[in-house]
């Protein structure tokens, strides 16, 4: 279907929702994360009435998780024509996030889109323009912004207890196995899956391990840093960077992938601080409680922020530093995604901006795209705010 006729069909799809109206939703991309989000939306009370995937096995798996009677689609534009759908969840590979979100808001849908916001800087700005023009609600899936623990930590940062912060160290350590090697289990629309990516022959290795190929993603370097850098941006009240420098080791994942699993990003901010993120996914295995950290090094105190904990260490000359404030909540992070979804659904009804609107998603997306560029070119990349382009 030509884009013009699709848009004409889609316009007017939104319906006004009252406080007690049940929301109907659809999922685009029913892989592992897509099925997880489908279950979470359904548990909270959304009728997950449509499932779209271009891989038959994922489509059938998504239908099993969705609401009874959910309609299957193998083309997301057909799904967007359903005027009874209020919200759409985009959980596809990164390179599809932008166009699917833009088409969904043009069709009158509100959107929950997984992070990162996009795979290219210009696509993020296209998303912002479309969302604001259509007046739709879009939530980026950086769920820390809706976590009660992280909101508490934000207040501590804002209190001034740390003094001046000029350095933030952060890391995410764990161990990824080698690539998935398995045959396709059913029909796959390979051309549709490739979308805007360069043409290539059908390859199950690429399909099942798309995370580790530059055409589709920036690997766990982007996947994990998107969460961490978004949190740093939020806590430090930052927007776009001054410059980004990234360096990585050789790829240690067996199977011929492209993106390294061990790398470091250094981000220079106009607020005069440096943020460092290190990904180490050939380290030992960690529990969720211990696998990541953000350390805000202030002139008065250091603030350690884990996934499910925090500790504030005032300046001390003692050999053993003791926190003046500390909280440990093992297992609490599981609720963050549900809180983020609830915030999105509340905004669908109130029409307010959610906790992670497209603009904050773009702040992080710019950093991630600059990091990929720096890693591949081997040099420092700067941000030109006037032209909205990276240089270097």
Secondary structure, DSSP 8 states (H G I E B T S, - for coil): --HHHHHHHHTT------TT---EEEEE--SHHHHHHHHHHHHHT-EEEEEE-SBHHHHHHHHHHS-TT-EEESSHHHHHT-TT--EEEE-S-GGGHHHHHHHHHHTT-EEEE-SSS-SSHHHHHHHHHHHHHHT--EEES-GGGG-HHHHHHHHHHHTTTT--EEEEEEEEE-B----------S-B-HHHHHTTS------HHHHHTGGGSTTT--HHHHHHHHHHHHHHHHHHT--SEEEEEEEE----STTT-SS-SEEEEEEEETTTEEEEEEEETBS----TTTSEEEEEEESSEEEEE-SSEEEEEE---SSS---SEEEE-TTTTHHHHHHHHHHHHHHHHH----TT-HHHHHHHHHHHHHHHHHHHHTS-EEEETTTTEEE-
